[in-house]
């Protein structure tokens, strides 16, 4: 009996190790023979395949605070979608509408929907930071198209990442710099 408990514990620890790795699955077979119980480990790897993207796209990645934006830009008439929604619906304000179009205006394209289409994935932070990340990602994608675009966008400051981040909290303080109230008595 104690031997089977040891085998079960071994089996449990091996299965826990495998759960940490997403791509591998492990199964354990036990066989009883005259000499005792033997184990066989069978490793099976499962590789996930992503759907192939349409060819001919230009990609760009932008970040701001905790927001990350990935832009896939095609040179074909179409619409701009952000996380499955139209960009006008996702960034609905007037200021937001003009802000994401500014890189296109800088390179001389007044109506980006007439010449380009894009699929944008954004995650993290708030809407304002997400918008800044999208603008940087679009600028990087446009800069890959032509060297002249790169020069004009860089000169206007569209290819510069805003490095400002939230300052970390320190020990014995309420926030990054906010201290507890001092009491004399």
Short mmCIF file of the C-alpha atoms (twelve columns), coordinates in Angstrom:
data_MODEL
# 
_entry.id   MODEL 
# 
loop_
_atom_site.group_PDB 
_atom_site.id 
_atom_site.type_symbol 
_atom_site.label_atom_id 
_atom_site.label_alt_id 
_atom_site.label_comp_id 
_atom_site.label_asym_id 
_atom_site.label_seq_id 
_atom_site.Cartn_x 
_atom_site.Cartn_y 
_atom_site.Cartn_z 
_atom_site.pdbx_PDB_model_num 
ATOM 1   C CA . UNK A 1   0.000   0.000  0.000   1 
ATOM 2   C CA . UNK A 2   2.654   2.627  0.812   1 
ATOM 3   C CA . UNK A 3   4.210   2.029  -2.609  1 
ATOM 4   C CA . UNK A 4   0.999   3.016  -4.421  1 
ATOM 5   C CA . UNK A 5   0.717   6.235  -2.383  1 
ATOM 6   C CA . UNK A 6   4.249   7.193  -3.451  1 
ATOM 7   C CA . UNK A 7   3.337   6.546  -7.083  1 
ATOM 8   C CA . UNK A 8   0.185   8.661  -6.779  1 
ATOM 9   C CA . UNK A 9   2.178   11.504 -5.236  1 
ATOM 10  C CA . UNK A 10  4.761   11.259 -8.029  1 
ATOM 11  C CA . UNK A 11  2.001   11.242 -10.615 1 
ATOM 12  C CA . UNK A 12  0.363   14.310 -9.039  1 
ATOM 13  C CA . UNK A 13  3.606   16.292 -8.919  1 
ATOM 14  C CA . UNK A 14  4.431   15.427 -12.532 1 
ATOM 15  C CA . UNK A 15  0.966   16.498 -13.669 1 
ATOM 16  C CA . UNK A 16  1.294   19.782 -11.760 1 
ATOM 17  C CA . UNK A 17  4.597   20.500 -13.511 1 
ATOM 18  C CA . UNK A 18  2.976   19.921 -16.883 1 
ATOM 19  C CA . UNK A 19  0.035   22.219 -16.096 1 
ATOM 20  C CA . UNK A 20  2.491   25.112 -15.899 1 
ATOM 21  C CA . UNK A 21  3.493   24.534 -19.523 1 
ATOM 22  C CA . UNK A 22  0.624   25.318 -21.886 1 
ATOM 23  C CA . UNK A 23  1.832   23.553 -24.988 1 
ATOM 24  C CA . UNK A 24  2.735   20.174 -23.488 1 
ATOM 25  C CA . UNK A 25  0.437   17.482 -22.170 1 
ATOM 26  C CA . UNK A 26  1.674   14.484 -20.236 1 
ATOM 27  C CA . UNK A 27  0.047   11.174 -19.475 1 
ATOM 28  C CA . UNK A 28  1.312   8.484  -17.130 1 
ATOM 29  C CA . UNK A 29  0.740   4.768  -17.657 1 
ATOM 30  C CA . UNK A 30  1.310   2.304  -14.835 1 
ATOM 31  C CA . UNK A 31  1.896   -1.387 -15.319 1 
ATOM 32  C CA . UNK A 32  1.960   -4.089 -12.671 1 
ATOM 33  C CA . UNK A 33  4.495   -6.856 -13.142 1 
ATOM 34  C CA . UNK A 34  5.912   -9.552 -10.882 1 
ATOM 35  C CA . UNK A 35  8.791   -7.281 -9.852  1 
ATOM 36  C CA . UNK A 36  6.514   -4.391 -8.885  1 
ATOM 37  C CA . UNK A 37  4.775   -1.418 -10.370 1 
ATOM 38  C CA . UNK A 38  6.504   0.441  -13.219 1 
ATOM 39  C CA . UNK A 39  5.641   3.774  -14.768 1 
ATOM 40  C CA . UNK A 40  5.866   4.949  -18.354 1 
ATOM 41  C CA . UNK A 41  5.779   8.651  -19.124 1 
ATOM 42  C CA . UNK A 42  4.391   9.673  -22.452 1 
ATOM 43  C CA . UNK A 43  5.080   13.229 -23.586 1 
ATOM 44  C CA . UNK A 44  2.818   14.679 -26.220 1 
ATOM 45  C CA . UNK A 45  3.315   18.186 -27.547 1 
ATOM 46  C CA . UNK A 46  0.384   20.143 -28.873 1 
ATOM 47  C CA . UNK A 47  1.260   23.128 -31.042 1 
ATOM 48  C CA . UNK A 48  -1.426  25.749 -31.561 1 
ATOM 49  C CA . UNK A 49  -1.582  27.174 -35.058 1 
ATOM 50  C CA . UNK A 50  -2.852  30.696 -35.590 1 
ATOM 51  C CA . UNK A 51  -4.899  31.691 -38.586 1 
ATOM 52  C CA . UNK A 52  -2.706  33.127 -41.348 1 
ATOM 53  C CA . UNK A 53  -3.064  36.874 -41.773 1 
ATOM 54  C CA . UNK A 54  -3.803  38.478 -45.103 1 
ATOM 55  C CA . UNK A 55  -0.589  39.264 -46.931 1 
ATOM 56  C CA . UNK A 56  0.463   42.739 -47.891 1 
ATOM 57  C CA . UNK A 57  -0.156  44.411 -44.545 1 
ATOM 58  C CA . UNK A 58  2.133   46.749 -42.623 1 
ATOM 59  C CA . UNK A 59  2.197   46.396 -38.856 1 
ATOM 60  C CA . UNK A 60  3.048   48.844 -36.115 1 
ATOM 61  C CA . UNK A 61  3.062   48.670 -32.329 1 
ATOM 62  C CA . UNK A 62  2.489   51.619 -30.025 1 
ATOM 63  C CA . UNK A 63  2.531   51.958 -26.257 1 
ATOM 64  C CA . UNK A 64  1.498   54.641 -23.770 1 
ATOM 65  C CA . UNK A 65  1.394   54.109 -19.979 1 
ATOM 66  C CA . UNK A 66  -0.064  50.597 -19.687 1 
ATOM 67  C CA . UNK A 67  -1.849  50.640 -23.086 1 
ATOM 68  C CA . UNK A 68  -0.589  48.599 -26.034 1 
ATOM 69  C CA . UNK A 69  -1.875  48.974 -29.586 1 
ATOM 70  C CA . UNK A 70  -1.170  46.710 -32.558 1 
ATOM 71  C CA . UNK A 71  -2.069  48.084 -35.985 1 
ATOM 72  C CA . UNK A 72  -2.326  46.037 -39.178 1 
ATOM 73  C CA . UNK A 73  -2.579  48.471 -42.102 1 
ATOM 74  C CA . UNK A 74  -3.538  47.508 -45.667 1 
ATOM 75  C CA . UNK A 75  -3.246  49.697 -48.753 1 
ATOM 76  C CA . UNK A 76  -6.833  49.143 -49.816 1 
ATOM 77  C CA . UNK A 77  -10.000 51.174 -49.439 1 
ATOM 78  C CA . UNK A 78  -11.838 50.083 -46.332 1 
ATOM 79  C CA . UNK A 79  -12.658 50.844 -42.747 1 
ATOM 80  C CA . UNK A 80  -10.660 51.148 -39.547 1 
ATOM 81  C CA . UNK A 81  -11.739 48.748 -36.798 1 
ATOM 82  C CA . UNK A 82  -10.607 48.810 -33.165 1 
ATOM 83  C CA . UNK A 83  -11.259 45.610 -31.197 1 
ATOM 84  C CA . UNK A 84  -14.049 44.667 -33.619 1 
ATOM 85  C CA . UNK A 85  -15.789 48.081 -33.535 1 
ATOM 86  C CA . UNK A 86  -15.458 50.958 -35.973 1 
ATOM 87  C CA . UNK A 87  -12.919 53.543 -34.886 1 
ATOM 88  C CA . UNK A 88  -15.587 56.280 -34.855 1 
ATOM 89  C CA . UNK A 89  -17.602 54.250 -32.365 1 
ATOM 90  C CA . UNK A 90  -14.632 53.242 -30.173 1 
ATOM 91  C CA . UNK A 91  -13.125 56.760 -30.027 1 
ATOM 92  C CA . UNK A 92  -16.353 58.757 -30.248 1 
ATOM 93  C CA . UNK A 93  -15.279 62.292 -29.225 1 
ATOM 94  C CA . UNK A 94  -14.502 65.049 -31.734 1 
ATOM 95  C CA . UNK A 95  -11.016 65.598 -30.319 1 
ATOM 96  C CA . UNK A 96  -10.331 61.854 -30.458 1 
ATOM 97  C CA . UNK A 97  -11.546 61.719 -34.074 1 
ATOM 98  C CA . UNK A 98  -9.108  64.404 -35.169 1 
ATOM 99  C CA . UNK A 99  -6.221  62.983 -33.130 1 
ATOM 100 C CA . UNK A 100 -5.999  59.543 -34.774 1 
ATOM 101 C CA . UNK A 101 -6.175  61.091 -38.270 1 
ATOM 102 C CA . UNK A 102 -3.269  63.535 -37.658 1 
ATOM 103 C CA . UNK A 103 -0.476  61.160 -38.830 1 
ATOM 104 C CA . UNK A 104 -2.300  60.747 -42.162 1 
ATOM 105 C CA . UNK A 105 -2.748  64.527 -42.519 1 
ATOM 106 C CA . UNK A 106 0.963   65.022 -41.813 1 
ATOM 107 C CA . UNK A 107 1.963   62.837 -44.777 1 
ATOM 108 C CA . UNK A 108 -0.632  64.452 -47.049 1 
ATOM 109 C CA . UNK A 109 -3.605  62.058 -46.923 1 
ATOM 110 C CA . UNK A 110 -6.824  63.866 -46.017 1 
ATOM 111 C CA . UNK A 111 -9.201  60.864 -46.110 1 
ATOM 112 C CA . UNK A 112 -7.446  57.735 -44.785 1 
ATOM 113 C CA . UNK A 113 -10.502 55.491 -45.316 1 
ATOM 114 C CA . UNK A 114 -10.331 56.163 -49.067 1 
ATOM 115 C CA . UNK A 115 -6.786  54.776 -49.363 1 
ATOM 116 C CA . UNK A 116 -6.175  52.499 -46.342 1 
ATOM 117 C CA . UNK A 117 -7.936  50.005 -44.112 1 
ATOM 118 C CA . UNK A 118 -6.747  48.830 -40.718 1 
ATOM 119 C CA . UNK A 119 -7.408  46.330 -37.982 1 
ATOM 120 C CA . UNK A 120 -6.354  47.620 -34.562 1 
ATOM 121 C CA . UNK A 121 -6.094  45.659 -31.318 1 
ATOM 122 C CA . UNK A 122 -5.828  47.727 -28.117 1 
ATOM 123 C CA . UNK A 123 -5.540  46.566 -24.509 1 
ATOM 124 C CA . UNK A 124 -4.745  48.095 -21.139 1 
ATOM 125 C CA . UNK A 125 -5.050  51.488 -19.446 1 
ATOM 126 C CA . UNK A 126 -7.759  54.044 -20.302 1 
ATOM 127 C CA . UNK A 127 -9.213  55.465 -23.509 1 
ATOM 128 C CA . UNK A 128 -6.866  58.464 -23.634 1 
ATOM 129 C CA . UNK A 129 -3.730  56.327 -23.325 1 
ATOM 130 C CA . UNK A 130 -5.155  53.820 -25.789 1 
ATOM 131 C CA . UNK A 131 -5.673  56.624 -28.299 1 
ATOM 132 C CA . UNK A 132 -2.077  57.794 -27.883 1 
ATOM 133 C CA . UNK A 133 -0.877  54.201 -28.369 1 
ATOM 134 C CA . UNK A 134 -2.992  53.878 -31.544 1 
ATOM 135 C CA . UNK A 135 -1.557  57.133 -32.960 1 
ATOM 136 C CA . UNK A 136 2.001   55.917 -32.330 1 
ATOM 137 C CA . UNK A 137 1.254   52.500 -33.882 1 
ATOM 138 C CA . UNK A 138 -0.314  54.061 -36.990 1 
ATOM 139 C CA . UNK A 139 2.679   56.397 -37.321 1 
ATOM 140 C CA . UNK A 140 5.122   53.485 -37.096 1 
ATOM 141 C CA . UNK A 141 3.186   51.553 -39.746 1 
ATOM 142 C CA . UNK A 142 3.122   54.566 -42.081 1 
ATOM 143 C CA . UNK A 143 6.845   55.135 -41.523 1 
ATOM 144 C CA . UNK A 144 7.531   51.615 -42.828 1 
ATOM 145 C CA . UNK A 145 5.743   52.448 -46.094 1 
ATOM 146 C CA . UNK A 146 8.081   55.181 -47.299 1 
ATOM 147 C CA . UNK A 147 11.271  56.826 -46.067 1 
ATOM 148 C CA . UNK A 148 9.820   60.288 -46.735 1 
ATOM 149 C CA . UNK A 149 6.879   59.476 -44.459 1 
ATOM 150 C CA . UNK A 150 9.367   58.462 -41.770 1 
ATOM 151 C CA . UNK A 151 11.198  61.793 -41.994 1 
ATOM 152 C CA . UNK A 152 8.053   63.944 -41.858 1 
ATOM 153 C CA . UNK A 153 6.445   61.939 -39.041 1 
ATOM 154 C CA . UNK A 154 9.659   61.979 -37.013 1 
ATOM 155 C CA . UNK A 155 10.026  65.727 -37.520 1 
ATOM 156 C CA . UNK A 156 6.470   66.311 -36.261 1 
ATOM 157 C CA . UNK A 157 7.095   64.064 -33.209 1 
ATOM 158 C CA . UNK A 158 4.708   61.244 -34.083 1 
ATOM 159 C CA . UNK A 159 7.355   58.516 -33.808 1 
ATOM 160 C CA . UNK A 160 8.394   59.451 -30.267 1 
ATOM 161 C CA . UNK A 161 7.028   57.336 -27.434 1 
ATOM 162 C CA . UNK A 162 5.767   59.285 -24.428 1 
ATOM 163 C CA . UNK A 163 7.852   57.801 -21.563 1 
ATOM 164 C CA . UNK A 164 5.757   59.138 -18.672 1 
ATOM 165 C CA . UNK A 165 4.520   56.314 -16.459 1 
ATOM 166 C CA . UNK A 166 2.853   56.065 -13.062 1 
ATOM 167 C CA . UNK A 167 5.399   56.288 -10.272 1 
ATOM 168 C CA . UNK A 168 5.538   53.220 -8.057  1 
ATOM 169 C CA . UNK A 169 4.234   53.154 -4.498  1 
ATOM 170 C CA . UNK A 170 6.899   53.300 -1.783  1 
ATOM 171 C CA . UNK A 171 6.807   51.448 1.540   1 
ATOM 172 C CA . UNK A 172 5.290   53.300 4.536   1 
ATOM 173 C CA . UNK A 173 3.616   55.802 2.222   1 
ATOM 174 C CA . UNK A 174 -0.015  55.884 1.083   1 
ATOM 175 C CA . UNK A 175 0.862   56.382 -2.582  1 
ATOM 176 C CA . UNK A 176 4.061   57.196 -4.459  1 
ATOM 177 C CA . UNK A 177 4.697   60.389 -2.486  1 
ATOM 178 C CA . UNK A 178 1.687   60.903 -0.213  1 
ATOM 179 C CA . UNK A 179 2.789   60.554 3.402   1 
ATOM 180 C CA . UNK A 180 0.720   59.717 6.489   1 
ATOM 181 C CA . UNK A 181 -0.428  62.771 8.455   1 
ATOM 182 C CA . UNK A 182 2.048   63.906 11.069  1 
ATOM 183 C CA . UNK A 183 0.692   64.270 14.598  1 
ATOM 184 C CA . UNK A 184 2.751   66.034 17.212  1 
ATOM 185 C CA . UNK A 185 0.878   64.567 20.214  1 
# 
